[in-house]
Each structure stands twice: as structure tokens, then as C-alpha cells.
């Protein structure tokens, strides 16, 4: 790799022709290539299919794009081959002869528009052959003595790397020496990825707060800086609700967060979209109501020392041994000493109405501060200390903030360096426009940021030439200039979703009246609504999160109901016996209302049921039939004690056969009377026989014993009177003729 001598500026059109010619011949590039947009005008290329990805060229100036007089300029150039392999190709580096004067010019250049820019080639090199999906990197260097770099005034200069039709625009900054230092305040969010649950689980916290976890990376990045922390209070709450069961790494992380000296303020719980809430008609942003559902008694009976160190129970610990002591909601959400009433709506979502509504929530001692991007201010004013309608609205530089967020989200070192150079350029222009007035920047929300990327990004803001670190609190306390806001960008679909979620929450609030502690259910629902409206949810993912939450809400509302089937009532009064199904993990108290429009059936209209948790409970409802038989429809509905309908109504058919009871009673009575009568008749007959036998003479010649019951009649035919009586019964009461009787009839 050699450094080429600089020459006179070459017009852009001739350079394009030279580039196309050399590319066609396959020779070494001797001129300066142009952005791909310019080349494509002369030679259209087919757009890649969905299954292929084109090669990408990236250029990243060293030292975050800072080029001081007399220093060499080094630029790292890399090419990602995409789906096709690349052979070794030459690469050239050029620099613009004049600086870019404002944000718009920087934007145009970084997007590939080189209109009105002339270049001087300062270095060439070669990119090695690159396999499909791989990346090759080289460094191009121009010495500090190169005439193209000498005697350059302060400003932002375009830099261009070209290779085989690919272009990589970048910038370098020649800083202005001397002059007053410009204060810069940087706001950094401490957040987790968006959720659909109310809080992070123990396993998720253990992963996020591990040495290589995302939350640990955030603290590593801000530690030792003056950055103002925007903390999602749902994270400390998720750790504290676990009590003694909290992962040790999470407890240590929370202790470290509270020990940091950085200024801070609390985001909405779950970083919920405050502007969407207000657009949906709320006058006060949503806040958590209770997190009792997430706390287990066993974890707070004897709090672990580590948890006690980061959470002060309120009220005071119970004097009753073995009873749990729960922290209050404010203790769970505590983030340390923080500036109150600070709101950070999603970029571009807040307008004058939103600012006015939030401003009314502040007080003279704790005024409201609403962070707004410079793109929301009419005319794009950069002044950080501003107000709208008397409400403090610190304005953060949208361009600087966007470049910082891009850098923080890049895990590839070359691409991260390109974004850092762009951020340096925007900072340089901001300082030129604001002078000694402070500049406010934010590192917008993001989920996939490495420790290296975060640290490099925050390091740039802390070391930018001509800047000195300050805090949001300091910026907000400065005299403010009144500004006007442009119309906000309102996501109507998001606003409609918030309205729908609020309606569902009202249904859950009413449903929860069946619990002895309604906050177990209402607190969970509020926490989940706040998480589902997180500002980081976007597009289809946001729609799906809302859909999933609404499905879970419907499941909750259907968790208590009636299990019943048709009944057969075989008596005039008997109970109906349906079941009450309770899928909730808590016992509930409901009232079963039973109604019928048929006068043939009288029912007990209201029956109170204490249904066990996660179980089916049998219910007995007294019923009385007024008519002997028939089929009657009975309506069943559960209500809370306050009269809120619970679950779906049920209709059962009751088949009444009350006459079966009367018939059965009559039959039993008839049988009893019959048996009693038969017994009486037999007893009377027996006694008569006994008296007759006692009155008749006995035959002295009869040697056989007489038992009084089976005694023999000497005039009979050898049969006893009892046998004769049985013969009368068997032969339909017709007496049997005997020889003795015949002889008596023949006697005169």
C-alpha cells in the first residue's frame, strides 16, 4: 500500500468516466470513484433478488473521525462479500476539498449524494479476495505531510472509499482549537428488552445481570461518566419482588446501580409510551397500582441481608414471628435519588397538547420536564434549554442522538467506527451553531448493544473536542427560550390499541371484585398493559404483543364459570347441583343467580359460593316444583358481590317428575297396609283355632303328643286344622271333602 501524491481537484464528471473505463478494462483504479448512485445512472444494474445480498463497502476513520493538523489520516476499509465471493480488488481513498457546513449537507453526503463536492485522491490499497459471507479489511493511510491534508481549516470534511463500483462515504472532523467549552449532557436509558409479562423472571434477571449480561453492560458503559440515567423502575421492582429468592447477581447489580453517583430519573414503568396514553384520552399517565401478585410470603418471612440492603420494607417489619413483611410499592420502584416529573416520550410523538398535559402534573417545587427532539421544534432549533407554554422542554439534538444510537447498536467495529465518525461530525456542527450554549443528546432505547459498543459510544461523547460534560438537571435549570412545536407523528394504530387495552383493563378491574384482594389481579393487569405499550415495541411485533395480551386477558375473564348439565327432578323439592369452575390461583366469592320464567318451578334466586382456588366447587340450589311434572328452563349466572356478571350465562333444562314421589309413597303405604292386614287376619284365625281346640274333647286312646297347634282331630281324616286352612287358601276357600264328612252326611 502506497500513498499517492495529491493533485489538483478533478471534476466529478471526468472522474466518473475514468472509473467506468478502468473498471471495464479491469486495470488498477487510478482516479477517484463516485458513489454507487452516480455510477448506476450510466450503467443500470439489476436489483438483487430476495435470496441474495450484495457486497457492502464500509469506511471508518481512525480516532472517531478526528483529524488534527499535521496528523496522518488512517481509514479502515472493509468489504462484506454477501452471497457471492469476491476476488482481490483495488481500493482508493479520497477527501473533499471543502467542508460540509450543516446537518443537511452531512445527511446528503452520508446518504450518497456527492452533488457539488470535489475530491482529491490521497491513498490506494488492495482488498484481499473474500469468500461468500466473509469480510476483508485493509487500512488506507495518508501522511500528515500530504498537501491534500495540510492547512485545512476547522470543519467537517467528506471522505470517500471506492472499490470496484462500491462506495463508502464517511467524514472526518478538523476540530476548532480554543474558544469556550460547550457543555454536553447525555441521557442513557437503563432498560431491558420489551416484555408482555408484568416483570422480568428470576431466570431472566440472572441472565441479564450476569457478567456478560445486557444490564451489566449498561452499567459498565455509564460507570465513570457524567451521563444522566433514565431508569425503567420495573427492573429494580423485578429484583425486589423476589425477596430472598432474588438471584445474587441481580441483587449485586441493583446495589451497584444505587451506588452510582450519576444523576437519574425514572422512565414510565416498563418504559411505556406516555404520548400514546395521552393521545388515547388519558389525562394522567398510567402507573403501577400493586405488585403483590409477584411476591411470595416465603420470600419475605425472613428477608435476606442482600435484599434488605436494596429495599427498605414499608410499613415496618411485623412483630409477629413468622409473618411476612412486604415492601411497599414505592419501595419496590425506588431507583435512588432522582429528578421527579421527567418524561421522555418516543421521538416525534409529543406535541403541544402532550406537553401541556404533562406540565400540569408538576409543581412549583418539582416542575415537569419533557424531553423533545430538535426535529419536533419548529425551525429545528438546537438550543437545549427551552420551554413550550411555560413547561420546561429540554431539546436534544436529533442528529447527534441518531448517530450515537447507530454506533451503540453496531457490533462490527468498522461500521461502529463509521457511525462514531458521523456522530463526531454532527457534534462539531452543533458546537459551531450553539457556541457556549449546552448541547443535549440522548442514547435512544435499544436492545442489542454490546459492552464494547456502548462504552465506545459514551466515550466519544465524553471526549469530543471542545465539549465538557454536564447533566440534564443542569441543562433544565438554565433560563429557557420559548419555542413552538410542529405537529407530532401520531401512530393511530398504537393509540387505538391503548384504548382497547384500557377497556380490557376496566373489565379485569370489575372481574377482580370476586377476590378478597382484587389487587392481585388488577395490579398484574396494569403491569402487563404498561409493558405491552413499551416504546421499543414496533410494527408487527407491537401488534402481536397486544394480540397475545388480549388473548391472555380473555382467558382470565373466562377463568371462573359454571359447569352444568340438564337435571331431572324426581320429587317436589330437591336441589340443583351445578359446579363452579375456578381456574384462578386464588379462592373467589361469587353469587349464583338462578332464574326461571315458568311458574311450575320455584327456585332459590341467589346462592353465595366460596369457590376454592384452581378447583371445581359443587353448589346446591334448593328447588321446589309447584306442578306434578313438566320441563322447565332455568337460567344460571354468576355475579360478584357488587353485581358484576362473571363468566358466561348458562341455561339448563329441568325435567320435573314430582308425581313419581306421590306414586311411590302410595305404593309403599299400600304394601305396608296389606302386610299389616294379612298379619292381623292370620293372627285372628290362629287364635280362633286355638280356642276351638281347647274347647273340644281329646281322644284318650291317642298316644301321640298334642302340641296345641298341630293337634289331631279324631273325627278328621288325619289332617290338622292348619292344613285344612291352608287348603282353603290354596283352593280359593273351597273346603276339601273328607271321608269323615261323608260319613256324617250319611248319618240320620
C-alpha positions in Angstrom: 0.0 0.0 0.0 1.4 3.3 -1.0 0.3 6.9 -0.6 -0.3 8.8 -3.8 0.7 12.4 -4.3 -2.2 14.7 -4.2 -3.1 16.7 -7.3 -5.4 19.4 -8.4 -9.1 18.8 -7.8 -10.7 16.7 -10.5 -14.2 17.4 -11.7 -16.7 14.8 -10.7 -17.9 14.0 -14.3 -14.5 13.2 -15.6 -13.7 11.0 -12.6 -16.9 9.0 -13.3 -15.8 8.4 -16.9 -12.4 7.4 -15.8 -13.8 5.0 -13.2 -16.1 3.3 -15.7 -13.3 2.9 -18.1 -10.8 1.4 -15.7 -13.5 -0.9 -14.4 -14.2 -2.1 -17.9 -10.6 -2.8 -18.6 -10.0 -4.4 -15.2 -7.0 -2.3 -14.5 -5.8 -0.6 -11.4 -8.0 2.3 -10.3 -6.1 5.5 -10.9 -8.9 8.0 -10.4 -11.5 8.7 -7.8 -14.6 6.6 -7.8 -18.0 8.1 -7.2 -20.9 6.9 -5.1 -22.8 4.0 -6.5 -25.8 6.1 -7.2 -23.8 8.1 -9.7 -22.4 5.1 -11.4 -25.8 3.4 -11.6 -27.1 6.3 -13.7 -24.7 5.3 -16.5 -24.8 1.6 -16.1 -28.0 0.2 -14.6 -27.6 -2.9 -12.6 -30.2 -5.5 -11.8 -31.6 -5.3 -8.3 -30.7 -8.3 -6.1 -33.2 -10.9 -5.5 -34.6 -11.6 -2.1 -32.4 -14.7 -1.8 -29.1 -12.8 -2.4 -27.3 -10.0 -0.7 -24.9 -7.6 -2.4 -21.4 -6.8 -1.2 -21.1 -3.8 1.2 -18.2 -1.4 1.5 -17.6 0.4 4.8 -15.1 3.1 5.7 -14.3 4.1 9.3 -11.7 6.9 10.0 -9.5 6.3 13.0 -9.7 8.3 16.2 -13.5 8.6 15.9 -13.0 10.7 12.8 -10.8 13.4 14.5 -8.1 14.8 12.2 -5.8 17.3 13.8 -3.4 19.4 11.7 -0.2 17.6 10.9 -1.6 14.2 11.8 -1.9 11.3 9.4 -5.3 10.2 8.3 -6.0 6.5 8.6 -9.2 4.9 7.4 -10.2 1.3 7.9 -12.0 0.0 4.8 -13.8 -3.4 4.9 -15.9 -5.2 2.3 -18.5 -7.8 3.3 -18.9 -10.2 0.4 -22.6 -11.0 0.7 -23.8 -14.2 -1.0 -21.1 -14.1 -3.7 -17.4 -14.4 -3.3 -15.1 -11.5 -4.4 -11.7 -11.6 -5.9 -8.9 -9.2 -4.8 -9.8 -5.7 -5.8 -8.1 -2.3 -5.6 -9.5 0.4 -3.2 -8.9 4.1 -3.2 -9.4 6.9 -0.6 -10.3 10.5 -1.4 -11.1 13.6 0.6 -13.3 16.6 -0.2 -11.7 19.9 -0.7 -14.3 21.9 1.2 -16.1 21.3 4.5 -19.8 20.4 4.9 -21.5 23.3 6.6 -24.6 22.0 8.3 -26.6 18.9 9.2 -28.4 18.8 6.0 -25.2 18.7 4.0 -23.8 15.9 6.2 -27.1 14.0 5.7 -26.9 14.3 2.0 -23.3 13.2 1.8 -23.7 10.2 4.1 -26.7 9.1 2.1 -24.5 9.1 -1.1 -25.3 12.4 -2.6 -22.0 14.0 -3.8 -23.5 17.0 -5.6 -21.2 19.9 -5.6 -18.3 18.1 -4.0 -14.8 17.8 -5.5 -12.3 15.2 -4.2 -8.6 14.7 -4.0 -7.3 11.2 -4.0 -4.9 10.6 -1.1 -4.3 6.8 -0.8 -4.8 3.5 -2.5 -4.6 -0.2 -1.5 -6.0 -3.6 -2.1 -8.8 -5.6 -0.6 -8.0 -9.3 -0.5 -10.2 -11.9 -2.1 -13.2 -12.5 0.1 -15.3 -15.7 0.3 -19.1 -15.6 0.3 -20.3 -14.4 3.7 -16.9 -13.3 4.8 -15.3 -9.9 5.2 -11.9 -8.4 4.2 -10.4 -5.4 5.7 -7.5 -3.0 4.9 -6.3 0.3 6.2 -5.6 3.3 3.9 -3.3 5.9 5.3 -2.4 9.4 4.1 0.6 11.0 5.8 0.3 14.3 7.7 2.6 15.9 5.3 0.3 15.2 2.3 -0.5 18.6 0.7 -4.2 17.4 0.5 -4.3 17.4 4.3 -2.2 20.4 5.1 -3.6 23.7 6.0 -7.2 22.6 6.3 -9.4 24.8 8.4 -11.7 23.6 11.1 -14.8 21.8 9.8 -16.4 18.5 8.7 -14.8 17.1 5.5 -16.3 14.3 3.3 -14.2 11.2 2.9 -14.8 8.6 0.2 -13.6 5.0 -0.2 -14.2 3.3 -3.6 -13.6 -0.2 -4.8 -14.8 -2.0 -7.9 -18.0 0.1 -8.2 -18.7 0.1 -4.4 -18.5 3.3 -2.4 -18.3 4.1 1.3 -18.9 7.7 2.3 -17.6 8.9 5.6 -16.4 12.1 7.3 -13.5 13.5 9.3 -13.5 16.4 11.6 -10.8 19.0 11.9 -11.6 20.5 15.4 -11.5 24.2 16.2 -8.9 25.0 18.8 -9.6 27.5 21.5 -12.8 29.1 22.5 -15.2 28.3 25.3 -16.1 24.7 26.1 -19.6 23.7 25.1 -21.4 21.7 27.8 -22.9 18.5 26.7 -25.4 16.4 28.6 -26.1 12.8 27.6 -29.1 10.8 28.6 -28.7 7.0 28.7 -31.5 4.5 29.2 -31.2 1.6 31.6 -33.8 -0.7 30.2 -34.4 -4.3 29.2 -36.0 -5.7 26.1 -39.8 -5.2 25.9 -42.0 -7.7 27.6 -45.5 -9.0 27.6 -45.4 -10.1 31.2 -45.5 -7.6 34.1 -42.0 -8.2 35.3 -38.8 -10.0 34.4 -38.5 -13.5 35.9 -35.7 -14.7 38.1 -34.1 -16.6 35.3 -34.2 -13.6 33.0 -32.7 -11.4 35.7 -29.9 -13.9 36.3 -29.0 -13.8 32.6 -29.3 -10.1 32.2 -27.2 -9.3 35.3 -24.5 -11.8 34.7 -21.0 -10.6 33.9 -21.8 -10.8 30.1 -25.4 -9.7 30.5 -27.1 -6.8 28.8 -27.9 -4.9 32.0 -24.4 -5.4 33.3 -23.1 -4.0 30.0 -25.2 -0.9 30.5 -23.8 -0.2 34.0 -20.3 -0.9 32.7 -20.8 1.7 30.0 -22.1 4.5 32.2 -19.8 3.9 35.2 -17.3 6.7 35.5 -19.2 9.0 33.1 -21.4 12.0 33.8 -24.3 10.5 31.8 -27.8 11.0 33.2 -29.5 7.7 33.7 -33.1 7.1 32.5 -34.1 4.0 34.5 -37.0 1.7 34.0 -38.3 1.2 37.6 -39.7 -2.2 36.5 -36.2 -3.6 36.7 -35.5 -2.8 40.4 -39.0 -3.9 41.2 -38.5 -7.2 39.4 -35.5 -7.8 41.7 -37.1 -6.7 44.9 -40.3 -8.7 44.5 -38.3 -11.9 44.6 -37.2 -11.1 48.1 -34.8 -13.7 49.4 -35.2 -15.7 46.2 -33.6 -12.9 44.0 -30.5 -14.1 42.1 -27.3 -12.9 43.8 -26.1 -11.3 40.5 -29.3 -9.3 40.3 -29.0 -8.1 43.9 -25.4 -7.1 43.3 -26.4 -5.3 40.1 -29.1 -3.3 41.9 -26.7 -2.3 44.7 -24.2 -1.1 42.1 -26.9 0.9 40.3 -28.0 2.6 43.5 -24.3 3.4 44.4 -23.6 5.2 41.1 -23.3 8.9 41.5 -24.9 9.7 38.2 -28.0 11.9 38.0 -31.1 9.9 37.1 -34.8 10.0 36.5 -37.4 7.3 36.3 -39.0 6.3 33.0 -42.6 5.1 32.9 -43.0 1.6 34.3 -42.0 -0.7 31.5 -40.9 2.4 29.5 -44.5 2.7 28.5 -45.3 5.1 25.7 -46.6 8.1 27.6 -47.6 10.1 24.4 -49.8 7.2 23.1 -51.6 7.1 26.5 -52.4 10.8 26.4 -53.4 10.6 22.7 -55.8 7.8 23.8 -57.6 10.3 26.1 -55.9 9.9 29.5 -55.1 13.0 31.4 -52.6 11.3 33.7 -50.1 8.7 32.5 -50.6 5.1 33.8 -48.7 3.9 36.8 -48.4 0.5 38.5 -51.0 0.0 41.2 -49.8 -3.1 43.0 -47.1 -5.8 42.6 -48.4 -8.0 45.3 -49.1 -10.8 42.8 -45.4 -11.2 42.2 -44.4 -11.6 45.8 -44.4 -14.9 47.7 -44.8 -15.0 51.5 -41.9 -17.4 52.0 -39.5 -15.0 50.4 -40.4 -12.2 52.8 -40.7 -14.0 56.1 -37.0 -13.6 56.8 -35.6 -11.2 54.2 -32.1 -11.9 53.1 -29.5 -9.3 54.1 -28.6 -8.6 50.5 -32.2 -7.8 49.6 -32.7 -5.7 52.7 -29.8 -3.6 51.6 -31.6 -2.5 48.4 -35.2 -2.5 49.7 -36.5 -0.9 52.9 -39.8 -2.5 53.9 -42.7 -0.2 54.4 -44.5 -0.5 56.7 -42.1 -1.5 59.4 -41.4 -5.2 59.9 -44.1 -7.2 61.6 -43.6 -8.0 65.3 -45.4 -11.3 64.8 -42.9 -14.1 64.3 -43.2 -16.0 61.0 -45.4 -13.3 59.3 -44.1 -11.9 56.0 -43.2 -8.2 55.7 -43.7 -6.9 52.2 -42.1 -3.7 50.9 -44.5 -1.0 49.7 -45.0 -0.2 46.1 -42.8 3.0 46.4 -40.0 0.9 47.9 -40.2 -1.6 45.1 -39.9 1.1 42.5 -37.2 3.1 44.1 -34.2 4.0 41.8 -32.3 6.1 44.2 -32.2 9.9 44.4 -33.8 11.1 41.2 -35.2 14.1 39.5 -39.0 13.9 39.6 -41.6 14.6 36.9 -39.2 13.9 33.9 -40.9 12.5 30.8 -39.3 11.1 27.7 -41.9 10.4 25.0 -41.0 8.4 22.0 -39.1 10.5 19.4 -41.5 12.8 17.5 -44.6 11.6 19.3 -45.2 14.6 21.6 -46.8 17.9 20.5 -48.0 21.0 22.3 -51.1 19.2 23.8 -48.9 16.4 25.3 -46.5 18.9 26.8 -49.4 20.9 28.3 -51.0 17.8 29.9 -47.7 16.6 31.3 -46.8 20.1 32.5 -50.0 20.2 34.7 -48.6 17.2 36.6 -45.7 19.2 38.0 -45.5 21.7 40.9 -43.5 24.8 41.7 -41.1 22.7 43.7 -40.9 19.8 41.2 -41.7 21.2 37.8 -42.3 19.0 34.8 -39.5 18.4 32.2 -40.4 16.9 28.9 -37.6 15.7 26.6 -38.2 16.5 23.0 -36.0 16.1 19.8 -34.9 19.0 17.8 -36.9 17.7 14.9 -40.1 18.4 16.8 -39.2 22.1 17.2 -40.3 24.5 14.5 -37.2 25.6 12.6 -35.2 22.8 14.1 -33.6 25.0 16.9 -30.8 23.3 18.7 -31.0 25.2 22.0 -31.2 22.6 24.7 -32.8 24.8 27.4 -36.3 25.5 26.0 -39.9 25.7 27.1 -43.3 25.3 25.5 -46.1 27.2 27.1 -44.1 27.7 30.2 -43.3 24.0 30.5 -39.7 23.0 30.6 -38.8 21.1 27.4 -35.1 20.2 27.2 -34.4 19.7 23.5 -32.0 17.0 22.4 -30.1 17.1 19.2 -31.8 14.6 16.9 -28.9 14.1 14.5 -26.3 13.6 17.2 -28.6 11.3 19.1 -29.4 9.2 16.0 -25.7 8.8 15.1 -24.9 7.8 18.7 -27.7 5.2 18.7 -26.5 3.8 15.4 -23.0 3.4 16.9 -24.2 1.8 20.0 -26.1 -0.8 18.0 -23.2 -1.8 15.8 -21.2 -4.8 16.9 -19.0 -4.7 13.8 -16.0 -2.5 14.6 -15.8 -0.9 11.1 -19.4 0.0 11.0 -19.3 1.3 14.5 -16.4 3.5 13.6 -18.3 4.9 10.7 -21.2 5.8 12.9 -18.9 7.3 15.6 -17.3 9.5 12.9 -20.8 10.6 11.8 -21.7 11.5 15.4 -18.5 13.4 15.7 -19.4 15.4 12.6 -22.9 16.3 14.0 -21.3 17.3 17.3 -18.9 19.6 15.5 -21.7 21.3 13.6 -23.8 21.6 16.8 -21.0 23.3 18.6 -20.5 25.7 15.7 -24.1 26.7 15.8 -24.7 26.9 19.6 -21.4 28.3 20.7 -21.2 28.1 24.5 -24.8 27.0 24.9 -25.2 23.4 26.1 -26.0 20.6 23.8 -28.3 17.7 24.9 -28.1 14.3 23.3 -29.8 11.0 24.1 -28.8 7.4 23.5 -32.2 6.3 22.4 -33.6 2.9 23.6 -32.1 -0.2 22.1 -31.9 -3.9 23.0 -28.9 -5.4 21.2 -26.0 -3.4 22.4 -22.6 -4.9 23.3 -20.5 -3.7 26.1 -17.8 -2.5 23.7 -20.2 -0.6 21.5 -21.8 1.2 24.5 -18.5 2.1 26.1 -17.1 3.4 22.8 -20.2 5.5 22.1 -20.3 7.0 25.6 -16.5 7.6 25.4 -17.0 9.6 22.2 -19.5 12.0 23.9 -17.2 12.4 26.9 -14.1 13.2 24.8 -15.5 15.2 21.9 -13.2 18.1 21.1 -14.5 21.4 22.5 -17.1 19.8 24.8 -17.3 19.4 28.6 -19.7 17.0 30.3 -22.8 18.2 32.2 -26.1 16.8 33.3 -29.7 17.0 32.3 -30.5 18.6 35.6 -28.1 21.4 34.9 -29.5 22.0 31.4 -33.1 22.0 32.6 -32.2 24.6 35.3 -30.9 27.1 32.8 -33.0 30.1 31.6 -35.3 28.6 28.8 -36.2 30.1 25.5 -39.8 29.7 24.4 -40.2 27.6 21.3 -43.0 26.3 19.2 -43.6 22.6 18.2 -44.5 21.1 14.9 -47.4 18.6 14.7 -46.4 15.3 16.2 -46.3 12.0 14.4 -49.2 10.1 15.9 -49.4 6.3 15.4 -53.2 6.0 15.2 -53.0 2.2 15.3 -51.0 2.4 18.6 -53.4 4.8 20.1 -56.4 2.6 19.2 -54.5 -0.3 20.8 -54.1 1.7 24.0 -57.8 2.5 24.1 -58.6 -1.2 23.6 -56.2 -2.2 26.4 -57.7 0.3 28.7 -61.2 -1.1 28.0 -59.9 -4.6 28.8 -58.3 -3.4 32.0 -61.7 -2.0 33.2 -63.2 -5.4 32.6 -60.5 -7.0 34.6 -61.0 -4.5 37.4 -64.7 -5.4 37.6 -63.9 -9.1 37.4 -61.4 -8.9 40.2 -64.1 -7.9 42.7 -64.6 -11.7 43.3 -61.3 -11.7 45.1 -60.7 -10.8 48.7 -57.6 -9.0 47.4 -58.5 -7.6 44.0 -55.1 -6.0 43.6 -53.6 -9.4 43.0 -55.3 -9.4 39.6 -55.6 -5.7 38.9 -52.0 -5.0 39.7 -50.8 -7.7 37.4 -53.1 -6.4 34.6 -51.8 -2.9 34.9 -48.2 -4.0 34.9 -48.7 -6.0 31.8 -50.5 -3.2 30.0 -47.6 -0.9 30.7 -45.1 -3.5 29.4 -47.1 -4.1 26.2 -47.1 -0.4 25.5 -43.3 -0.2 25.8 -41.9 2.4 23.4 -39.5 -0.2 22.0 -42.4 -2.3 20.5 -42.6 -1.5 16.8 -44.6 -2.6 13.8 -45.8 -6.2 13.6 -44.1 -7.1 16.9 -46.2 -4.5 18.7 -49.4 -5.7 17.1 -48.6 -9.3 18.1 -47.8 -8.3 21.6 -51.1 -6.6 22.0 -52.9 -9.6 20.4 -51.3 -12.0 22.8 -52.0 -9.9 25.8 -55.7 -9.5 24.9 -56.0 -13.3 24.4 -54.5 -13.8 27.9 -57.0 -11.2 29.3 -59.9 -13.1 27.8 -58.6 -16.3 29.4 -58.5 -14.5 32.7 -62.1 -13.3 32.3 -63.2 -16.8 31.5 -61.3 -18.4 34.4 -64.5 -18.6 36.6 -67.7 -20.0 35.3 -70.5 -22.6 35.6 -70.3 -26.3 34.8 -73.8 -27.7 34.4 -76.0 -30.1 32.6 -79.7 -30.8 32.3 -81.4 -32.1 35.5 -84.2 -34.5 36.3 -86.2 -33.6 39.4 -88.0 -36.7 40.8 -89.5 -35.0 43.8 -91.4 -31.8 44.5 -88.3 -30.3 46.3 -84.7 -31.2 45.7 -81.5 -29.2 45.0 -80.0 -28.4 41.6 -76.3 -29.3 41.8 -74.1 -27.4 39.3 -70.4 -26.8 39.7 -68.5 -23.5 39.9 -65.2 -23.7 38.0 -62.3 -21.6 39.3 -59.0 -21.6 37.3 -57.5 -18.7 39.2 -54.7 -19.4 41.8 -56.8 -17.7 44.5 -60.2 -18.5 46.1 -63.1 -16.4 44.9 -66.5 -15.5 46.3 -69.4 -15.4 43.8 -73.1 -15.3 43.9 -75.1 -17.7 41.7 -78.3 -16.2 40.4 -81.0 -18.7 39.3 -84.0 -17.6 37.4 -86.9 -19.3 35.7 -89.8 -17.7 33.8 -92.0 -20.8 34.5 -94.4 -20.7 37.5 -94.2 -24.5 37.7 -90.8 -24.3 39.4 -89.8 -22.2 42.4 -86.0 -21.7 42.9 -83.7 -20.0 45.4 -82.7 -17.0 43.4 -79.3 -16.2 44.9 -76.7 -18.6 46.4 -73.3 -17.4 47.7 -70.4 -19.7 46.9 -66.9 -19.7 48.2 -65.1 -21.4 45.3 -61.7 -22.9 46.1 -58.5 -21.9 44.1 -57.8 -24.0 41.0 -60.7 -26.3 41.6 -64.4 -27.1 40.8 -66.8 -26.4 43.7 -70.2 -28.2 43.9 -73.2 -26.0 44.5 -76.6 -26.9 45.9 -79.5 -24.7 44.9 -82.9 -25.5 46.5 -85.7 -26.1 44.0 -89.4 -26.7 44.6 -91.9 -28.0 42.0 -95.4 -26.5 42.0 -96.9 -28.8 39.4 -96.5 -32.6 39.3 -94.5 -32.8 36.1 -93.1 -30.9 33.1 -89.9 -29.4 31.6 -88.6 -26.0 32.7 -85.7 -23.9 31.5 -83.5 -22.4 34.3 -81.0 -19.6 33.7 -77.8 -19.6 35.8 -75.4 -16.7 36.1 -72.5 -15.9 38.4 -72.1 -12.4 39.9 -69.6 -10.8 42.1 -70.8 -9.4 45.4 -71.0 -6.0 43.8 -73.2 -7.3 41.0 -70.7 -7.7 38.2 -71.5 -10.6 35.9 -68.9 -13.3 36.0 -68.4 -15.8 33.2 -71.0 -16.7 30.5 -74.6 -17.4 31.5 -75.9 -20.9 31.4 -79.3 -22.3 30.6 -80.3 -25.8 31.8 -83.5 -27.8 31.2 -85.0 -29.3 34.4 -87.3 -32.3 33.9 -89.8 -32.4 36.8 -91.4 -35.7 37.7 -92.7 -34.9 41.1 -95.7 -37.4 40.8 -93.2 -40.2 41.0 -92.7 -39.3 44.6 -96.5 -39.5 45.3 -96.9 -42.7 43.4 -94.1 -44.3 45.3 -95.5 -43.1 48.6 -98.9 -44.6 47.8 -97.4 -47.8 46.7 -95.4 -48.1 49.9 -98.4 -47.3 52.1 -100.5 -49.9 50.2 -97.9 -52.5 50.7 -97.5 -51.7 54.4 -101.3 -51.8 54.9 -101.6 -55.1 53.0 -98.9 -56.8 55.0 -100.3 -55.5 58.3 -103.8 -56.7 57.3 -102.6 -60.1 56.4 -100.7 -60.4 59.6 -103.9 -59.4 61.6 -106.0 -61.9 59.7 -103.6 -64.8 60.3 -103.3 -63.9 64.0 -107.0 -63.8 64.5 -107.5 -67.1 62.7 -104.8 -68.7 64.7 -106.3 -67.6 68.0 -109.7 -68.9 66.9 -108.3 -72.3 66.1 -106.5 -72.4 69.4 -109.8 -71.6 71.3 -111.7 -74.2 69.3 -109.1 -76.9 70.0 -109.1 -76.1 73.7 -112.9 -76.4 73.9 -113.1 -79.8 72.0 -112.6 -83.2 73.9 -109.5 -85.2 73.3 -109.3 -89.0 72.4 -107.8 -90.8 75.3 -106.7 -93.6 73.0 -104.5 -91.3 71.1 -100.9 -91.9 72.2 -99.4 -89.2 70.2 -98.4 -85.9 71.9 -100.6 -82.9 71.1 -98.7 -79.5 70.8 -101.8 -77.3 70.7 -101.1 -76.1 67.3 -100.8 -79.2 65.2 -103.3 -81.4 67.4 -105.2 -84.2 65.6 -108.9 -84.3 65.3 -110.1 -87.9 65.9 -113.0 -87.3 63.6 -110.8 -86.0 60.8 -109.1 -87.7 58.0 -105.7 -87.4 59.6 -105.1 -83.6 58.6 -104.7 -80.9 61.1 -106.9 -77.8 61.1 -104.0 -75.6 60.0 -103.5 -77.8 56.9 -107.2 -77.6 56.2 -107.0 -73.8 56.4 -104.1 -73.7 54.0 -106.1 -75.9 51.6 -108.9 -73.4 51.8 -106.4 -70.6 50.8 -104.9 -72.7 48.1 -108.2 -73.8 46.5 -109.8 -70.4 46.7 -111.5 -71.0 50.0 -113.3 -74.2 48.8 -113.3 -76.8 51.7 -111.8 -80.2 50.8 -114.3 -83.1 51.2 -113.2 -85.8 53.5 -114.3 -89.3 54.4 -115.3 -88.2 57.8 -117.6 -85.5 56.3 -119.2 -88.1 54.0 -120.0 -90.4 56.9 -121.5 -87.5 58.9 -123.8 -86.7 56.0 -125.0 -90.3 55.8 -125.9 -90.4 59.5 -129.5 -89.9 60.3 
